[in-house]
Amino acid sequence: MPKITGSSVAEHRTDVGQRLIRAFDELLAERGYEQVTLRDVGERAGVSRSSIYNYHRDKTALLLAWSHHQVEQYMRLLDRELAADDDPREHLRIVVVTVLSEFALTSSSAQSLAAALPPDQRALLQDHVNPIRDRLREILDCGMTVGVFRSNQDPDASADMILACMETQRLRLARGAELAGAVRQILPFITSAVAGDEHR
């Protein structure tokens, strides 16, 4: 019977779950998704392979759990930054810089994760960008209300286009391109696209 860590079964499950996520994150950066096995993750986390299946039914489920954890961490950081200012234009800048910074910190081996999955599972991984899209929609709505962004735009469509624009820099930044250069290239383009005429 596996040794219980923590003061309760719930704490034990949380601890083991976090160890599995950390181990997967380390191995993903070292080897790339295709070269990581559940056995590798279990060995790195100090968890038996049979116990892993109590948490993740397969490697795809572990990948999705890891992605969800990454997004949760990212959103906590982003929301702290957004809370420091109430200008929608500054909020838009913060989102762009924070997303591009995250791209720069992500290893290039992680960029092909979605492509490695079947189409139905790929959609689940891509759905994890929805919290970022939601923040962008909120910022655009606010900016339209106070008159600093164009009032005739569709916030949903604009948020998707902003995400697509930032996505063009993902691979370049993961391969070591200068973050400041990417920001200088992307931010004015996005700002100009959403700004009201009087703010162009």
N, C-alpha and C positions, 0 to 999 in steps of 0.2 A: 504494500500500500504506500503511495507516495507521501513524503513528509509534508505536513501542512505548515505553510509559512503564514505569519500574521495571526491575529487574535480570533479570527472567525473564518468560516469557509468563504464568505464573500470577500474578505480581505485577501485570502489566499488566491482566489480566482483573479482578483484585480492585479495582484503582484505577478502571477504567472503570465497573465495576458500582457502586461507591460513588458515583461522580460522577452516574450516572444516577438513583440513589435520591435523592440530595440535590437534584438538579434537579427531579425529580418532586415531592418534598416541598414545595419552594419554590413551584412552580407550582400545586400543589393548594391551598395556603393562599391564593394570590393570586387564582385564577380559579375554583376548584371543578373537580371531576372531569370534568364534561361538556365544559368548555371547554379542556381540556388535550389536546394531540395528541402523538404520538410525535415529530413534527418539532419541536415546541416543546421537548420534553425534550432531544432531541439537540442543538439549538442552544444551550440553556442549559448543557448538560454539555460542549459542545465535542466531540460525537461525531456522526459522519455518520449519517443516517437508516438507510442500508443496514447500518451496523455495529451498530445497536441490535438488529436481528433476530438477531444472534449471541448476544444476552443474553436478550431477551424477545420472544416471537413476536407479541405484540399488547399493547394497553394494559391489558387485564385481567391478563395475566401480570405486567406491571410493577406493577400495583396490588397483586397478591398478594405479590410480592417486597418491596414497600415495607411492606406490613402486617406481614410476617414480620420485617423488620428492626426495625420499631417495637416489636413484642412482645419481641424479643430484648433491645433496649435497656432496655425497661421491666422485664423480669424480672431483669436484672443489678442494676438499682437496687433492686428489691423484695427480692431475696435478700440484698443488703448490709444493708438495714434489718432484715430478719428475723434475721440472724445476731447482732445486737446484744442480743437478749433471748431467753429460753427459755420465757416464759409464753404459753400458747396464747391467752389473752384479749388480751394485748398484741399478739400476732401478728395476731389478727383485726382489731384496731384499725388496725394498720399497713397491712394490705391495703386496708381500707375507705378510709382517708385517702389512700393512694397512688393507688388507682384513681380516686377522685373528683378528686384533684389533676390526674391525667392528663386527665380529662374537661375540667377547667377550662382546660388549656393547649392543647386541640385546637380548631381553628377550627370554627365552626358549619357551614362549607361541606363539611367532611369527614364530617358526620354522616349524609348520605344515600348514602354509598358503597355499602353493602350493597343498598339499594333500587334503585340504578342498574344492578345486575347481574342476569342471568338466575338463576332459582332454583338451578340446579345449581352455578353459580359463586359465588352468594351463600353457599352452605353452606361453600365453601372459605374464604371470608373470615372467616366466623363461627367456623370451627374454630380460628382463631388465638387465641381466648380460652381454649383448653384448658389452656395452662400455668398460667393464673391459677386456673382451676377445680381443677387438680391441687393447687396450693398450698393452696387453701381446704379441699379434702378432707383433706390431711395435717394441717392445723391442727385441723380438727374431730375427726379420729381421735385426735390427741394429747390434745385437751381432754376427750374422752370417756374416754380411758384414765386420765387423772389425776383425773377427777371434777369438772372445772369446767364441762363442757358436758353436756347431757342425754344419757344413755346409750342411750335408746330411739329416737334419730333415725337416719335414713338419711343418711350423709355425702354421698353423691352428690346426693340430692334437696335436701338443705340447701344444698350449694354452689351448685346451680342457682338456688335461691330467693334466695340472697344476691346472686348476680350480677344477677338480675332486679330486685331491689330497688335496687341501685346504678344500674342502667341507667335508672331513672326520673329520675335527676338529670343524665344526660348532656347533653341538649339545653339545659336551664336553665343549666348551668355553662358550656357552650360559648358561650352568649349573654351571659355576664357575671354570672350570679348569684354571690352571695357563697359562697366555698368553706366558710368556717366555719359558715355557716347550714345548708348541705347536710349537713355532718358531724354537726351537732347534731340534725338531723332523722332521719338514716339510722342512725347508729351505735347509739343506744340501742335502736332498734327491732330491729336485727339481733342485738345482744347479748342482749336479753331473749328473743328467739326461740330461741336455741341454748343459753342458760345453764341449768345444773342448778338445781333448785328452791331449794337452799340458797344460790345465788348470785344469785337474782332480787332 
